[in-house]
Amino acid sequence: MFQPVCGALDRLGRLWVTDYGNSNVKIFAPADLATEGFDPDADYLAVIGSKGTGNGQFNFSENSYAFPGIAIMQEGGQIES
């Protein structure tokens, strides 16, 4: 993991972390967090995204003035503008 910036816990206790340096999001298991603490180099459940501008891609490092945040929404939730 390169430059973890923000994290959020979902209702299952999984930790979702934005990885600024790799332009992706990594998901960590709650069991690993409880027994080992947070280790950004540990095995994670999943990686979401990759660097780029296409579907499913992020470009976190292109804008050095903004850091990627993360929020967890209940399934079926809707963002209001």
C-alpha positions in Angstrom: 0.0 0.0 0.0 1.4 3.4 -1.0 0.1 6.5 0.8 -3.1 5.3 2.5 -5.2 8.5 3.1 -8.7 7.9 4.4 -10.6 5.0 5.8 -14.2 4.0 6.7 -15.8 1.0 8.4 -18.8 -0.7 6.9 -21.6 -2.4 8.9 -19.7 -5.7 8.7 -16.6 -4.2 10.3 -14.5 -4.2 7.1 -12.1 -1.3 6.7 -12.1 0.5 3.3 -9.0 2.5 2.7 -8.2 4.9 -0.2 -4.7 4.3 -1.4 -3.7 7.7 -2.9 -0.4 6.5 -4.3 -1.9 3.5 -6.2 -5.2 5.2 -7.1 -7.3 2.4 -5.7 -9.4 1.3 -2.6 -8.4 -1.7 -0.5 -10.8 -3.6 1.8 -9.5 -5.2 5.0 -11.2 -8.0 7.0 -12.4 -7.2 10.5 -10.7 -10.3 12.0 -7.3 -9.1 10.7 -7.9 -5.7 12.3 -8.9 -7.1 15.7 -6.0 -9.6 16.0 -3.2 -7.8 14.2 -4.1 -4.2 14.1 -3.9 -2.2 10.9 -1.1 -3.3 8.6 -1.3 -1.7 5.2 0.9 -4.4 3.7 -1.2 -7.3 5.0 -3.5 -9.4 2.9 -6.7 -7.6 2.1 -10.0 -8.9 0.9 -10.3 -6.9 -2.3 -8.9 -4.1 -4.3 -11.2 -1.8 -6.2 -10.0 0.3 -9.1 -6.8 1.0 -10.8 -5.0 4.2 -12.0 -6.6 5.7 -15.1 -9.6 7.6 -16.4 -11.9 4.8 -17.6 -14.7 3.0 -15.9 -13.6 1.5 -12.5 -10.5 3.6 -12.5 -9.3 6.5 -10.3 -6.8 9.2 -10.8 -6.1 10.2 -7.2 -2.6 11.5 -7.8 -3.4 13.7 -10.7 -4.7 16.5 -8.5 -2.2 17.0 -5.7 -4.5 19.5 -3.9 -7.3 17.0 -3.2 -7.0 13.8 -1.3 -9.5 11.0 -1.9 -12.0 10.5 0.9 -14.4 7.6 1.4 -17.8 7.2 2.9 -19.9 4.0 3.3 -23.6 4.1 2.4 -26.3 1.7 3.4 -27.2 -0.7 0.5 -29.9 0.9 -1.6 -29.0 4.4 -0.3 -29.3 7.3 -2.6 -27.1 10.4 -2.9 -29.2 13.6 -3.0 -27.8 16.6 -4.8 
